[in-house]
Amino acid sequence: MNSGDSEPPAEVYRRYLESGGLGYQRCAGCGAGCGAAVFYPRVLCPVCGESGLTWEISSGLGVVYATTAVYRREGDPYNVVLVDLEEGFRMMSRVEGVSAERVEVGASVMLRVDREDDDPSPLFVLRGEGP
Amino acid sequence: MSLRGKVAVVGVAEADLGEVGPGFTPLDLIGQATLRALEDSGLDKSDVDGLFSASAYYHMPTLSVGEYLGIRPR
């Protein structure tokens, strides 16, 4: 049985990213949804279980919830963060443009979609500083 | 101690099978099956207090499935 009535969430997410936007889902469920912001993309709401998730585009503005610097055997360490987006969801990413140790909890960040690879990646830069 | 009369299968479902379309992750299919099994049983997700999972794709799949579905077993 193939329902075919919904697109793969990861595909929709990727399409938004390719056009420069960070897509996330909102639980709407025919008006009965709980309103939760849902990320990463999925087929049902992890809060209330409704399947009626609608897509929205994030402003890309957020605040660092947690940060760490990962040291490689060679080269500079890279940063890994959890970012709280202003729409109410949290995601893992990297803050680029500054050294990994300079990123602090509570720092204001904004989205920058990285297109160096075939798959676009949602990264962040510190707000108020150039990319 | 016997489980007779204390345990029942109350909902059964399958995810899409065969060509499910590119881009559906194994977790998406688990989510599909969960939605349908809950509908089959007449229960809500909030009624679920236990979770068992097996997967050839994920390492320790119950953790990933618990996060995806938003189920925190007792």
N, CA and C atoms of all chains as a GROMACS GRO file, in nm:
protein
  615
    1MET      N    1   0.085  -0.119   0.000
    1MET     CA    2   0.000   0.000   0.000
    1MET      C    3   0.088   0.124   0.000
    2ASN      N    4   0.075   0.206  -0.102
    2ASN     CA    5   0.147   0.332  -0.106
    2ASN      C    6   0.047   0.447  -0.102
    3SER      N    7   0.058   0.528   0.001
    3SER     CA    8  -0.039   0.636   0.015
    3SER      C    9  -0.016   0.743  -0.090
    4GLY      N   10   0.113   0.778  -0.113
    4GLY     CA   11   0.145   0.875  -0.217
    4GLY      C   12   0.083   1.011  -0.196
    5ASP      N   13   0.025   1.035  -0.080
    5ASP     CA   14  -0.044   1.162  -0.059
    5ASP      C   15   0.046   1.266   0.008
    6SER      N   16   0.166   1.228   0.042
    6SER     CA   17   0.254   1.325   0.104
    6SER      C   18   0.396   1.306   0.054
    7GLU      N   19   0.466   1.416   0.039
    7GLU     CA   20   0.604   1.412  -0.006
    7GLU      C   21   0.694   1.372   0.110
    8PRO      N   22   0.807   1.310   0.080
    8PRO     CA   23   0.902   1.280   0.188
    8PRO      C   24   0.947   1.409   0.256
    9PRO      N   25   0.935   1.417   0.389
    9PRO     CA   26   0.972   1.539   0.460
    9PRO      C   27   1.115   1.584   0.429
   10ALA      N   28   1.206   1.488   0.417
   10ALA     CA   29   1.346   1.525   0.392
   10ALA      C   30   1.363   1.591   0.256
   11GLU      N   31   1.278   1.553   0.160
   11GLU     CA   32   1.286   1.613   0.026
   11GLU      C   33   1.237   1.757   0.028
   12VAL      N   34   1.126   1.781   0.098
   12VAL     CA   35   1.074   1.917   0.110
   12VAL      C   36   1.178   2.006   0.179
   13TYR      N   37   1.234   1.953   0.286
   13TYR     CA   38   1.336   2.027   0.362
   13TYR      C   39   1.454   2.065   0.271
   14ARG      N   40   1.499   1.969   0.191
   14ARG     CA   41   1.612   1.991   0.101
   14ARG      C   42   1.580   2.097  -0.004
   15ARG      N   43   1.456   2.094  -0.054
   15ARG     CA   44   1.417   2.191  -0.155
   15ARG      C   45   1.418   2.334  -0.098
   16TYR      N   46   1.365   2.347   0.024
   16TYR     CA   47   1.371   2.479   0.090
   16TYR      C   48   1.515   2.524   0.105
   17LEU      N   49   1.602   2.433   0.147
   17LEU     CA   50   1.741   2.468   0.171
   17LEU      C   51   1.810   2.511   0.042
   18GLU      N   52   1.776   2.443  -0.067
   18GLU     CA   53   1.838   2.479  -0.195
   18GLU      C   54   1.797   2.618  -0.240
   19SER      N   55   1.679   2.662  -0.196
   19SER     CA   56   1.637   2.798  -0.231
   19SER      C   57   1.678   2.897  -0.121
   20GLY      N   58   1.760   2.851  -0.028
   20GLY     CA   59   1.817   2.942   0.072
   20GLY      C   60   1.739   2.954   0.200
   21GLY      N   61   1.632   2.877   0.216
   21GLY     CA   62   1.548   2.888   0.335
   21GLY      C   63   1.558   2.766   0.426
   22LEU      N   64   1.546   2.791   0.556
   22LEU     CA   65   1.545   2.682   0.653
   22LEU      C   66   1.400   2.646   0.683
   23GLY      N   67   1.354   2.534   0.625
   23GLY     CA   68   1.217   2.492   0.647
   23GLY      C   69   1.202   2.414   0.777
   24TYR      N   70   1.091   2.438   0.844
   24TYR     CA   71   1.059   2.356   0.962
   24TYR      C   72   0.908   2.332   0.958
   25GLN      N   73   0.860   2.248   1.045
   25GLN     CA   74   0.719   2.214   1.043
   25GLN      C   75   0.646   2.270   1.164
   26ARG      N   76   0.519   2.298   1.142
   26ARG     CA   77   0.433   2.346   1.250
   26ARG      C   78   0.316   2.249   1.259
   27CYS      N   79   0.282   2.210   1.380
   27CYS     CA   80   0.173   2.114   1.398
   27CYS      C   81   0.039   2.186   1.387
   28ALA      N   82  -0.030   2.163   1.275
   28ALA     CA   83  -0.156   2.234   1.251
   28ALA      C   84  -0.275   2.139   1.256
   29GLY      N   85  -0.256   2.016   1.204
   29GLY     CA   86  -0.356   1.910   1.215
   29GLY      C   87  -0.500   1.952   1.198
   30CYS      N   88  -0.538   2.010   1.083
   30CYS     CA   89  -0.677   2.052   1.058
   30CYS      C   90  -0.728   2.142   1.169
   31GLY      N   91  -0.642   2.228   1.219
   31GLY     CA   92  -0.685   2.320   1.324
   31GLY      C   93  -0.678   2.260   1.462
   32ALA      N   94  -0.666   2.127   1.470
   32ALA     CA   95  -0.666   2.062   1.600
   32ALA      C   96  -0.524   2.037   1.651
   33GLY      N   97  -0.426   2.078   1.571
   33GLY     CA   98  -0.287   2.051   1.611
   33GLY      C   99  -0.246   2.131   1.733
   34CYS      N  100  -0.132   2.092   1.790
   34CYS     CA  101  -0.090   2.154   1.916
   34CYS      C  102  -0.008   2.280   1.895
   35GLY      N  103   0.027   2.309   1.767
   35GLY     CA  104   0.100   2.433   1.740
   35GLY      C  105   0.250   2.424   1.760
   36ALA      N  106   0.299   2.306   1.796
   36ALA     CA  107   0.441   2.291   1.823
   36ALA      C  108   0.524   2.314   1.697
   37ALA      N  109   0.641   2.374   1.714
   37ALA     CA  110   0.738   2.382   1.606
   37ALA      C  111   0.815   2.250   1.605
   38VAL      N  112   0.822   2.186   1.488
   38VAL     CA  113   0.880   2.052   1.479
   38VAL      C  114   1.006   2.055   1.392
   39PHE      N  115   1.113   2.002   1.445
   39PHE     CA  116   1.238   1.988   1.371
   39PHE      C  117   1.317   1.876   1.440
   40TYR      N  118   1.382   1.780   1.368
   40TYR     CA  119   1.393   1.773   1.225
   40TYR      C  120   1.261   1.727   1.161
   41PRO      N  121   1.253   1.737   1.028
   41PRO     CA  122   1.127   1.709   0.960
   41PRO      C  123   1.082   1.563   0.976
   42ARG      N  124   0.952   1.544   0.994
   42ARG     CA  125   0.900   1.407   1.011
   42ARG      C  126   0.755   1.399   0.964
   43VAL      N  127   0.695   1.282   0.979
   43VAL     CA  128   0.560   1.260   0.926
   43VAL      C  129   0.452   1.278   1.033
   44LEU      N  130   0.493   1.296   1.159
   44LEU     CA  131   0.393   1.319   1.263
   44LEU      C  132   0.452   1.408   1.370
   45CYS      N  133   0.363   1.472   1.446
   45CYS     CA  134   0.409   1.563   1.550
   45CYS      C  135   0.458   1.484   1.670
   46PRO      N  136   0.582   1.507   1.716
   46PRO     CA  137   0.635   1.431   1.830
   46PRO      C  138   0.572   1.474   1.963
   47VAL      N  139   0.497   1.582   1.962
   47VAL     CA  140   0.433   1.626   2.086
   47VAL      C  141   0.295   1.561   2.100
   48CYS      N  142   0.208   1.583   2.000
   48CYS     CA  143   0.069   1.535   2.016
   48CYS      C  144   0.036   1.416   1.926
   49GLY      N  145   0.121   1.385   1.828
   49GLY     CA  146   0.095   1.268   1.744
   49GLY      C  147   0.013   1.294   1.620
   50GLU      N  148  -0.030   1.420   1.598
   50GLU     CA  149  -0.106   1.453   1.478
   50GLU      C  150  -0.018   1.441   1.353
   51SER      N  151  -0.079   1.405   1.240
   51SER     CA  152  -0.001   1.392   1.117
   51SER      C  153  -0.007   1.519   1.032
   52GLY      N  154  -0.091   1.614   1.068
   52GLY     CA  155  -0.107   1.733   0.984
   52GLY      C  156  -0.003   1.840   1.012
   53LEU      N  157   0.120   1.816   0.968
   53LEU     CA  158   0.225   1.915   0.987
   53LEU      C  159   0.233   2.004   0.863
   54THR      N  160   0.240   2.134   0.884
   54THR     CA  161   0.254   2.227   0.772
   54THR      C  162   0.393   2.287   0.775
   55TRP      N  163   0.439   2.328   0.656
   55TRP     CA  164   0.575   2.382   0.644
   55TRP      C  165   0.577   2.532   0.659
   56GLU      N  166   0.679   2.580   0.729
   56GLU     CA  167   0.704   2.723   0.739
   56GLU      C  168   0.853   2.746   0.720
   57ILE      N  169   0.887   2.872   0.691
   57ILE     CA  170   1.028   2.908   0.672
   57ILE      C  171   1.076   2.984   0.796
   58SER      N  172   1.188   2.942   0.848
   58SER     CA  173   1.244   3.009   0.966
   58SER      C  174   1.306   3.142   0.927
   59SER      N  175   1.306   3.235   1.019
   59SER     CA  176   1.375   3.362   0.998
   59SER      C  177   1.526   3.341   0.994
   60GLY      N  178   1.570   3.227   1.048
   60GLY     CA  179   1.714   3.199   1.053
   60GLY      C  180   1.784   3.265   1.171
   61LEU      N  181   1.706   3.333   1.256
   61LEU     CA  182   1.765   3.399   1.372
   61LEU      C  183   1.751   3.311   1.495
   62GLY      N  184   1.860   3.298   1.568
   62GLY     CA  185   1.856   3.211   1.684
   62GLY      C  186   1.959   3.247   1.788
   63VAL      N  187   1.960   3.167   1.895
   63VAL     CA  188   2.052   3.188   2.006
   63VAL      C  189   2.119   3.055   2.038
   64VAL      N  190   2.248   3.058   2.065
   64VAL     CA  191   2.322   2.934   2.096
   64VAL      C  192   2.276   2.878   2.230
   65TYR      N  193   2.229   2.753   2.228
   65TYR     CA  194   2.187   2.686   2.352
   65TYR      C  195   2.303   2.610   2.414
   66ALA      N  196   2.387   2.551   2.330
   66ALA     CA  197   2.503   2.475   2.379
   66ALA      C  198   2.609   2.478   2.271
   67THR      N  199   2.732   2.472   2.312
   67THR     CA  200   2.842   2.478   2.214
   67THR      C  201   2.959   2.394   2.259
   68THR      N  202   3.033   2.344   2.162
   68THR     CA  203   3.155   2.271   2.194
   68THR      C  204   3.253   2.284   2.079
   69ALA      N  205   3.379   2.264   2.109
   69ALA     CA  206   3.481   2.264   2.005
   69ALA      C  207   3.534   2.123   1.991
   70VAL      N  208   3.536   2.074   1.868
   70VAL     CA  209   3.582   1.938   1.842
   70VAL      C  210   3.722   1.945   1.781
   71TYR      N  211   3.816   1.881   1.849
   71TYR     CA  212   3.955   1.887   1.803
   71TYR      C  213   3.987   1.767   1.717
   72ARG      N  214   4.037   1.796   1.598
   72ARG     CA  215   4.078   1.689   1.507
   72ARG      C  216   4.227   1.663   1.524
   73ARG      N  217   4.267   1.550   1.471
   73ARG     CA  218   4.410   1.519   1.478
   73ARG      C  219   4.492   1.626   1.405
   74GLU      N  220   4.437   1.673   1.291
   74GLU     CA  221   4.506   1.776   1.215
   74GLU      C  222   4.410   1.892   1.189
   75GLY      N  223   4.466   2.008   1.176
   75GLY     CA  224   4.384   2.125   1.141
   75GLY      C  225   4.319   2.188   1.263
   76ASP      N  226   4.248   2.297   1.236
   76ASP     CA  227   4.184   2.371   1.344
   76ASP      C  228   4.063   2.294   1.396
   77PRO      N  229   4.032   2.314   1.526
   77PRO     CA  230   3.909   2.252   1.577
   77PRO      C  231   3.788   2.314   1.510
   78TYR      N  232   3.679   2.240   1.504
   78TYR     CA  233   3.556   2.296   1.449
   78TYR      C  234   3.451   2.300   1.558
   79ASN      N  235   3.352   2.384   1.535
   79ASN     CA  236   3.251   2.411   1.636
   79ASN      C  237   3.125   2.329   1.608
   80VAL      N  238   3.061   2.283   1.715
   80VAL     CA  239   2.930   2.219   1.704
   80VAL      C  240   2.838   2.286   1.804
   81VAL      N  241   2.721   2.329   1.758
   81VAL     CA  242   2.627   2.397   1.848
   81VAL      C  243   2.488   2.338   1.841
   82LEU      N  244   2.414   2.359   1.947
   82LEU     CA  245   2.268   2.350   1.942
   82LEU      C  246   2.216   2.493   1.941
   83VAL      N  247   2.133   2.523   1.842
   83VAL     CA  248   2.078   2.658   1.828
   83VAL      C  249   1.928   2.655   1.853
   84ASP      N  250   1.880   2.746   1.937
   84ASP     CA  251   1.736   2.766   1.954
   84ASP      C  252   1.690   2.873   1.856
   85LEU      N  253   1.613   2.832   1.755
   85LEU     CA  254   1.560   2.928   1.658
   85LEU      C  255   1.444   3.004   1.720
   86GLU      N  256   1.422   3.126   1.674
   86GLU     CA  257   1.319   3.208   1.739
   86GLU      C  258   1.178   3.154   1.719
   87GLU      N  259   1.160   3.064   1.621
   87GLU     CA  260   1.027   3.004   1.601
   87GLU      C  261   0.998   2.894   1.704
   88GLY      N  262   1.099   2.853   1.781
   88GLY     CA  263   1.071   2.759   1.889
   88GLY      C  264   1.122   2.618   1.868
   89PHE      N  265   1.212   2.598   1.773
   89PHE     CA  266   1.273   2.466   1.760
   89PHE      C  267   1.423   2.475   1.778
   90ARG      N  268   1.482   2.360   1.808
   90ARG     CA  269   1.625   2.353   1.836
   90ARG      C  270   1.690   2.262   1.734
   91MET      N  271   1.807   2.302   1.684
   91MET     CA  272   1.876   2.219   1.586
   91MET      C  273   2.026   2.218   1.610
   92MET      N  274   2.090   2.112   1.562
   92MET     CA  275   2.235   2.102   1.570
   92MET      C  276   2.297   2.160   1.444
   93SER      N  277   2.406   2.232   1.459
   93SER     CA  278   2.471   2.292   1.344
   93SER      C  279   2.615   2.330   1.381
   94ARG      N  280   2.674   2.418   1.301
   94ARG     CA  281   2.806   2.473   1.332
   94ARG      C  282   2.798   2.625   1.318
   95VAL      N  283   2.875   2.694   1.402
   95VAL     CA  284   2.894   2.838   1.382
   95VAL      C  285   3.028   2.856   1.314
   96GLU      N  286   3.025   2.921   1.199
   96GLU     CA  287   3.149   2.940   1.124
   96GLU      C  288   3.186   3.088   1.120
   97GLY      N  289   3.306   3.114   1.079
   97GLY     CA  290   3.350   3.253   1.066
   97GLY      C  291   3.427   3.302   1.188
   98VAL      N  292   3.422   3.228   1.298
   98VAL     CA  293   3.503   3.260   1.415
   98VAL      C  294   3.567   3.129   1.463
   99SER      N  295   3.670   3.139   1.545
   99SER     CA  296   3.733   3.017   1.594
   99SER      C  297   3.635   2.942   1.684
  100ALA      N  298   3.648   2.811   1.683
  100ALA     CA  299   3.549   2.724   1.748
  100ALA      C  300   3.528   2.758   1.894
  101GLU      N  301   3.636   2.799   1.963
  101GLU     CA  302   3.625   2.824   2.108
  101GLU      C  303   3.560   2.959   2.138
  102ARG      N  304   3.547   3.044   2.036
  102ARG     CA  305   3.493   3.179   2.062
  102ARG      C  306   3.342   3.182   2.067
  103VAL      N  307   3.278   3.074   2.029
  103VAL     CA  308   3.131   3.069   2.031
  103VAL      C  309   3.085   3.045   2.175
  104GLU      N  310   2.991   3.127   2.222
  104GLU     CA  311   2.947   3.117   2.360
  104GLU      C  312   2.797   3.091   2.369
  105VAL      N  313   2.759   3.023   2.476
  105VAL     CA  314   2.617   3.003   2.504
  105VAL      C  315   2.549   3.139   2.515
  106GLY      N  316   2.435   3.152   2.449
  106GLY     CA  317   2.361   3.278   2.453
  106GLY      C  318   2.395   3.372   2.339
  107ALA      N  319   2.496   3.335   2.258
  107ALA     CA  320   2.533   3.422   2.146
  107ALA      C  321   2.421   3.425   2.042
  108SER      N  322   2.397   3.543   1.984
  108SER     CA  323   2.297   3.557   1.878
  108SER      C  324   2.359   3.516   1.746
  109VAL      N  325   2.290   3.431   1.673
  109VAL     CA  326   2.343   3.380   1.546
  109VAL      C  327   2.238   3.390   1.437
  110MET      N  328   2.284   3.388   1.314
  110MET     CA  329   2.191   3.385   1.201
  110MET      C  330   2.234   3.282   1.098
  111LEU      N  331   2.134   3.233   1.025
  111LEU     CA  332   2.156   3.125   0.929
  111LEU      C  333   2.242   3.169   0.811
  112ARG      N  334   2.327   3.080   0.768
  112ARG     CA  335   2.396   3.098   0.640
  112ARG      C  336   2.401   2.961   0.572
  113VAL      N  337   2.331   2.949   0.459
  113VAL     CA  338   2.325   2.819   0.392
  113VAL      C  339   2.455   2.798   0.315
  114ASP      N  340   2.524   2.692   0.348
  114ASP     CA  341   2.652   2.658   0.285
  114ASP      C  342   2.624   2.575   0.161
  115ARG      N  343   2.682   2.617   0.048
  115ARG     CA  344   2.657   2.547  -0.078
  115ARG      C  345   2.783   2.487  -0.139
  116GLU      N  346   2.882   2.467  -0.055
  116GLU     CA  347   3.008   2.418  -0.111
  116GLU      C  348   2.998   2.272  -0.156
  117ASP      N  349   2.917   2.195  -0.087
  117ASP     CA  350   2.898   2.055  -0.128
  117ASP      C  351   2.774   2.045  -0.216
  118ASP      N  352   2.749   1.924  -0.265
  118ASP     CA  353   2.628   1.901  -0.343
  118ASP      C  354   2.504   1.923  -0.258
  119ASP      N  355   2.512   1.879  -0.131
  119ASP     CA  356   2.400   1.899  -0.040
  119ASP      C  357   2.419   2.030   0.035
  120PRO      N  358   2.326   2.123   0.021
  120PRO     CA  359   2.337   2.247   0.097
  120PRO      C  360   2.324   2.219   0.247
  121SER      N  361   2.403   2.292   0.328
  121SER     CA  362   2.400   2.271   0.473
  121SER      C  363   2.359   2.398   0.545
  122PRO      N  364   2.273   2.388   0.647
  122PRO     CA  365   2.236   2.506   0.724
  122PRO      C  366   2.339   2.532   0.834
  123LEU      N  367   2.422   2.635   0.813
  123LEU     CA  368   2.521   2.674   0.914
  123LEU      C  369   2.482   2.809   0.971
  124PHE      N  370   2.557   2.854   1.072
  124PHE     CA  371   2.526   2.981   1.135
  124PHE      C  372   2.651   3.069   1.145
  125VAL      N  373   2.629   3.199   1.148
  125VAL     CA  374   2.736   3.294   1.179
  125VAL      C  375   2.687   3.381   1.294
  126LEU      N  376   2.784   3.441   1.366
  126LEU     CA  377   2.747   3.530   1.474
  126LEU      C  378   2.677   3.652   1.417
  127ARG      N  379   2.570   3.696   1.484
  127ARG     CA  380   2.499   3.815   1.437
  127ARG      C  381   2.580   3.939   1.473
  128GLY      N  382   2.578   4.034   1.383
  128GLY     CA  383   2.652   4.155   1.409
  128GLY      C  384   2.796   4.149   1.361
  129GLU      N  385   2.834   4.034   1.302
  129GLU     CA  386   2.966   4.021   1.243
  129GLU      C  387   2.950   3.974   1.101
  130GLY      N  388   3.043   4.008   1.017
  130GLY     CA  389   3.034   3.969   0.877
  130GLY      C  390   3.046   3.819   0.860
  131PRO      N  391   3.002   3.768   0.746
  131PRO     CA  392   3.007   3.622   0.723
  131PRO      C  393   3.150   3.574   0.706
  132MET      N  394   0.371  -1.711   3.695
  132MET     CA  395   0.298  -1.592   3.652
  132MET      C  396   0.263  -1.606   3.503
  133SER      N  397   0.141  -1.582   3.472
  133SER     CA  398   0.097  -1.597   3.334
  133SER      C  399   0.058  -1.461   3.276
  134LEU      N  400   0.083  -1.444   3.144
  134LEU     CA  401   0.041  -1.321   3.075
  134LEU      C  402  -0.100  -1.334   3.019
  135ARG      N  403  -0.158  -1.456   3.032
  135ARG     CA  404  -0.290  -1.480   2.974
  135ARG      C  405  -0.393  -1.380   3.028
  136GLY      N  406  -0.463  -1.316   2.939
  136GLY     CA  407  -0.566  -1.221   2.980
  136GLY      C  408  -0.513  -1.085   3.020
  137LYS      N  409  -0.379  -1.070   3.019
  137LYS     CA  410  -0.321  -0.942   3.062
  137LYS      C  411  -0.257  -0.865   2.947
  138VAL      N  412  -0.231  -0.935   2.838
  138VAL     CA  413  -0.162  -0.873   2.724
  138VAL      C  414  -0.243  -0.900   2.598
  139ALA      N  415  -0.256  -0.800   2.513
  139ALA     CA  416  -0.328  -0.820   2.388
  139ALA      C  417  -0.264  -0.736   2.278
  140VAL      N  418  -0.269  -0.785   2.156
  140VAL     CA  419  -0.232  -0.705   2.040
  140VAL      C  420  -0.355  -0.625   2.001
  141VAL      N  421  -0.347  -0.492   2.013
  141VAL     CA  422  -0.466  -0.411   1.992
  141VAL      C  423  -0.462  -0.327   1.864
  142GLY      N  424  -0.346  -0.319   1.802
  142GLY     CA  425  -0.338  -0.243   1.677
  142GLY      C  426  -0.222  -0.292   1.594
  143VAL      N  427  -0.247  -0.309   1.465
  143VAL     CA  428  -0.144  -0.359   1.373
  143VAL      C  429  -0.146  -0.276   1.246
  144ALA      N  430  -0.030  -0.246   1.192
  144ALA     CA  431  -0.027  -0.170   1.067
  144ALA      C  432   0.108  -0.187   0.998
  145GLU      N  433   0.110  -0.155   0.869
  145GLU     CA  434   0.234  -0.153   0.793
  145GLU      C  435   0.256  -0.013   0.738
  146ALA      N  436   0.383   0.020   0.717
  146ALA     CA  437   0.417   0.140   0.642
  146ALA      C  438   0.398   0.111   0.494
  147ASP      N  439   0.415   0.214   0.410
  147ASP     CA  440   0.416   0.192   0.266
  147ASP      C  441   0.521   0.085   0.233
  148LEU      N  442   0.489   0.001   0.136
  148LEU     CA  443   0.581  -0.107   0.098
  148LEU      C  444   0.620  -0.091  -0.048
  149GLY      N  445   0.730  -0.152  -0.086
  149GLY     CA  446   0.775  -0.144  -0.224
  149GLY      C  447   0.838  -0.009  -0.253
  150GLU      N  448   0.804   0.050  -0.370
  150GLU     CA  449   0.856   0.183  -0.404
  150GLU      C  450   0.785   0.287  -0.320
  151VAL      N  451   0.851   0.333  -0.215
  151VAL     CA  452   0.786   0.430  -0.128
  151VAL      C  453   0.823   0.572  -0.166
  152GLY      N  454   0.904   0.587  -0.269
  152GLY     CA  455   0.945   0.721  -0.309
  152GLY      C  456   1.080   0.755  -0.250
  153PRO      N  457   1.166   0.822  -0.329
  153PRO     CA  458   1.297   0.858  -0.277
  153PRO      C  459   1.284   0.963  -0.169
  154GLY      N  460   1.365   0.952  -0.068
  154GLY     CA  461   1.364   1.056   0.034
  154GLY      C  462   1.291   1.020   0.161
  155PHE      N  463   1.209   0.915   0.158
  155PHE     CA  464   1.150   0.870   0.283
  155PHE      C  465   1.257   0.796   0.363
  156THR      N  466   1.281   0.840   0.484
  156THR     CA  467   1.381   0.774   0.569
  156THR      C  468   1.316   0.655   0.637
  157PRO      N  469   1.398   0.562   0.686
  157PRO     CA  470   1.340   0.451   0.765
  157PRO      C  471   1.255   0.501   0.881
  158LEU      N  472   1.298   0.612   0.944
  158LEU     CA  473   1.219   0.667   1.055
  158LEU      C  474   1.084   0.720   1.006
  159ASP      N  475   1.081   0.778   0.887
  159ASP     CA  476   0.952   0.823   0.831
  159ASP      C  477   0.857   0.704   0.816
  160LEU      N  478   0.912   0.592   0.769
  160LEU     CA  479   0.826   0.474   0.750
  160LEU      C  480   0.779   0.418   0.884
  161ILE      N  481   0.868   0.424   0.984
  161ILE     CA  482   0.828   0.383   1.119
  161ILE      C  483   0.717   0.476   1.169
  162GLY      N  484   0.730   0.605   1.138
  162GLY     CA  485   0.627   0.702   1.176
  162GLY      C  486   0.494   0.673   1.109
  163GLN      N  487   0.499   0.640   0.980
  163GLN     CA  488   0.377   0.601   0.907
  163GLN      C  489   0.308   0.483   0.974
  164ALA      N  490   0.388   0.379   1.000
  164ALA     CA  491   0.330   0.257   1.058
  164ALA      C  492   0.273   0.284   1.196
  165THR      N  493   0.341   0.372   1.271
  165THR     CA  494   0.292   0.405   1.405
  165THR      C  495   0.158   0.477   1.398
  166LEU      N  496   0.148   0.576   1.309
  166LEU     CA  497   0.021   0.648   1.293
  166LEU      C  498  -0.093   0.551   1.261
  167ARG      N  499  -0.064   0.458   1.168
  167ARG     CA  500  -0.169   0.366   1.124
  167ARG      C  501  -0.204   0.264   1.232
  168ALA      N  502  -0.103   0.221   1.307
  168ALA     CA  503  -0.130   0.124   1.415
  168ALA      C  504  -0.210   0.189   1.527
  169LEU      N  505  -0.178   0.316   1.556
  169LEU     CA  506  -0.255   0.387   1.658
  169LEU      C  507  -0.400   0.405   1.613
  170GLU      N  508  -0.418   0.437   1.484
  170GLU     CA  509  -0.554   0.453   1.430
  170GLU      C  510  -0.628   0.320   1.437
  171ASP      N  511  -0.557   0.212   1.405
  171ASP     CA  512  -0.616   0.078   1.409
  171ASP      C  513  -0.661   0.041   1.550
  172SER      N  514  -0.584   0.087   1.649
  172SER     CA  515  -0.614   0.050   1.787
  172SER      C  516  -0.714   0.144   1.853
  173GLY      N  517  -0.729   0.265   1.797
  173GLY     CA  518  -0.815   0.363   1.861
  173GLY      C  519  -0.748   0.434   1.978
  174LEU      N  520  -0.618   0.415   1.991
  174LEU     CA  521  -0.545   0.480   2.100
  174LEU      C  522  -0.476   0.608   2.049
  175ASP      N  523  -0.439   0.695   2.143
  175ASP     CA  524  -0.358   0.812   2.110
  175ASP      C  525  -0.213   0.782   2.143
  176LYS      N  526  -0.125   0.862   2.081
  176LYS     CA  527   0.017   0.846   2.110
  176LYS      C  528   0.046   0.862   2.259
  177SER      N  529  -0.033   0.949   2.323
  177SER     CA  530  -0.008   0.974   2.466
  177SER      C  531  -0.041   0.852   2.553
  178ASP      N  532  -0.114   0.755   2.495
  178ASP     CA  533  -0.145   0.632   2.569
  178ASP      C  534  -0.026   0.536   2.572
  179VAL      N  535   0.070   0.560   2.484
  179VAL     CA  536   0.182   0.465   2.470
  179VAL      C  537   0.286   0.492   2.578
  180ASP      N  538   0.318   0.391   2.657
  180ASP     CA  539   0.418   0.410   2.762
  180ASP      C  540   0.534   0.311   2.752
  181GLY      N  541   0.540   0.241   2.639
  181GLY     CA  542   0.652   0.152   2.616
  181GLY      C  543   0.686   0.151   2.469
  182LEU      N  544   0.808   0.116   2.437
  182LEU     CA  545   0.852   0.121   2.298
  182LEU      C  546   0.957   0.014   2.273
  183PHE      N  547   0.934  -0.066   2.171
  183PHE     CA  548   1.032  -0.166   2.130
  183PHE      C  549   1.056  -0.146   1.981
  184SER      N  550   1.180  -0.156   1.940
  184SER     CA  551   1.210  -0.130   1.800
  184SER      C  552   1.324  -0.218   1.753
  185ALA      N  553   1.317  -0.258   1.627
  185ALA     CA  554   1.426  -0.331   1.564
  185ALA      C  555   1.452  -0.269   1.429
  186SER      N  556   1.576  -0.262   1.388
  186SER     CA  557   1.609  -0.198   1.261
  186SER      C  558   1.741  -0.251   1.209
  187ALA      N  559   1.748  -0.271   1.079
  187ALA     CA  560   1.874  -0.306   1.016
  187ALA      C  561   1.952  -0.181   0.978
  188TYR      N  562   1.892  -0.065   1.001
  188TYR     CA  563   1.949   0.060   0.951
  188TYR      C  564   2.010   0.144   1.062
  189TYR      N  565   1.943   0.148   1.178
  189TYR     CA  566   1.990   0.232   1.287
  189TYR      C  567   2.057   0.150   1.395
  190HIS      N  568   2.160   0.209   1.453
  190HIS     CA  569   2.223   0.151   1.570
  190HIS      C  570   2.142   0.193   1.693
  191MET      N  571   2.107   0.100   1.778
  191MET     CA  572   2.020   0.128   1.894
  191MET      C  573   1.895   0.204   1.850
  192PRO      N  574   1.815   0.142   1.765
  192PRO     CA  575   1.705   0.215   1.700
  192PRO      C  576   1.599   0.270   1.794
  193THR      N  577   1.582   0.207   1.911
  193THR     CA  578   1.474   0.252   1.999
  193THR      C  579   1.497   0.397   2.044
  194LEU      N  580   1.623   0.436   2.058
  194LEU     CA  581   1.652   0.576   2.095
  194LEU      C  582   1.608   0.670   1.984
  195SER      N  583   1.644   0.635   1.859
  195SER     CA  584   1.607   0.721   1.745
  195SER      C  585   1.456   0.724   1.728
  196VAL      N  586   1.393   0.609   1.742
  196VAL     CA  587   1.248   0.601   1.723
  196VAL      C  588   1.175   0.677   1.834
  197GLY      N  589   1.226   0.666   1.958
  197GLY     CA  590   1.165   0.739   2.069
  197GLY      C  591   1.172   0.889   2.048
  198GLU      N  592   1.286   0.936   1.993
  198GLU     CA  593   1.299   1.080   1.966
  198GLU      C  594   1.205   1.122   1.852
  199TYR      N  595   1.205   1.043   1.746
  199TYR     CA  596   1.123   1.078   1.629
  199TYR      C  597   0.975   1.085   1.666
  200LEU      N  598   0.929   0.984   1.741
  200LEU     CA  599   0.786   0.977   1.773
  200LEU      C  600   0.749   1.063   1.894
  201GLY      N  601   0.849   1.108   1.968
  201GLY     CA  602   0.819   1.183   2.089
  201GLY      C  603   0.759   1.095   2.197
  202ILE      N  604   0.808   0.972   2.204
  202ILE     CA  605   0.761   0.879   2.307
  202ILE      C  606   0.873   0.858   2.409
  203ARG      N  607   0.841   0.887   2.534
  203ARG     CA  608   0.938   0.866   2.642
  203ARG      C  609   0.885   0.755   2.731
  204PRO      N  610   0.936   0.633   2.708
  204PRO     CA  611   0.882   0.519   2.782
  204PRO      C  612   0.900   0.536   2.932
  205ARG      N  613   0.811   0.475   3.007
  205ARG     CA  614   0.822   0.482   3.153
  205ARG      C  615   0.952   0.416   3.200
   0.00000   0.00000   0.00000
